[in-house]
């Protein structure tokens, strides 16, 4: 077997130079941008962590993600309820 043939076979086995990376996340609430405390946590878990500082997040809903400027944006919205 020729060396040229074995070299061309090896070239076809690569990943094509593609690089995969996770998009950074941001959490928006009440006009504020809250940083992602840990990318490995689910959005619901992140919401629970922020509920310590913002108690109204305990019953909030999470919308998203949407993408903007290379980031995944999650928006937390307070649920509208009726007191009574």
C-alpha positions as CSV (number, residue, x, y, z in Angstrom):
1,X,0.0,0.0,0.0
2,X,1.2,3.5,-0.8
3,X,1.8,6.1,1.9
4,X,-0.3,8.6,-0.1
5,X,-3.4,6.4,0.1
6,X,-3.1,5.8,3.8
7,X,-2.7,9.6,4.4
8,X,-5.9,10.4,2.5
9,X,-7.8,7.9,4.5
10,X,-6.7,9.5,7.8
11,X,-7.8,12.9,6.6
12,X,-11.4,11.8,6.3
13,X,-11.7,10.7,9.9
14,X,-11.5,14.2,11.5
15,X,-14.3,16.3,12.9
16,X,-13.9,18.8,10.1
17,X,-12.6,21.5,12.4
18,X,-15.9,22.2,14.0
19,X,-15.9,23.3,17.6
20,X,-18.9,22.9,19.8
21,X,-19.3,25.1,22.9
22,X,-22.3,25.9,25.1
23,X,-23.9,29.4,24.8
24,X,-23.7,31.5,27.9
25,X,-27.1,32.1,29.6
26,X,-28.6,35.2,31.1
27,X,-31.7,35.4,33.3
28,X,-33.8,38.6,33.0
29,X,-36.1,39.7,35.8
30,X,-37.9,43.0,36.4
31,X,-35.5,44.9,34.1
32,X,-32.4,43.3,35.6
33,X,-29.9,40.9,34.1
34,X,-29.1,38.2,36.6
35,X,-25.9,36.2,35.9
36,X,-25.9,32.4,35.5
37,X,-24.6,31.0,38.8
38,X,-23.9,27.6,37.4
39,X,-24.4,26.5,33.7
40,X,-25.0,22.9,34.8
41,X,-28.2,23.8,36.8
42,X,-31.6,23.7,35.1
43,X,-33.3,27.1,34.6
44,X,-35.9,26.1,37.3
45,X,-33.1,25.5,39.8
46,X,-31.5,28.8,39.0
47,X,-34.8,30.5,39.5
48,X,-35.1,28.8,42.9
49,X,-31.6,30.1,43.9
50,X,-32.6,33.7,42.9
51,X,-35.8,33.4,44.9
52,X,-33.8,33.7,48.1
53,X,-33.0,37.3,47.0
54,X,-36.2,37.9,45.1
55,X,-39.0,36.0,46.9
56,X,-41.5,36.8,44.2
57,X,-39.6,34.5,41.9
58,X,-40.8,31.5,43.9
59,X,-44.0,31.6,41.9
60,X,-42.7,33.2,38.7
61,X,-42.7,31.5,35.3
62,X,-39.6,31.1,33.1
63,X,-39.9,31.9,29.4
64,X,-37.3,31.0,26.8
65,X,-34.7,30.5,25.9
66,X,-34.4,33.1,23.2
67,X,-31.1,33.9,21.6
68,X,-29.5,37.3,21.4
69,X,-25.9,38.4,20.8
70,X,-24.7,34.8,21.2
71,X,-26.5,34.2,24.6
72,X,-29.5,32.2,25.7
73,X,-31.9,34.5,27.4
74,X,-34.4,33.3,30.0
75,X,-37.0,35.7,31.2
76,X,-38.6,35.3,34.6
77,X,-42.1,36.8,34.9
78,X,-44.2,37.2,38.0
79,X,-47.5,35.4,37.9
80,X,-50.5,37.7,38.2
81,X,-52.8,36.5,40.9
82,X,-55.9,37.6,42.7
83,X,-55.7,38.1,46.4
84,X,-58.7,37.2,48.3
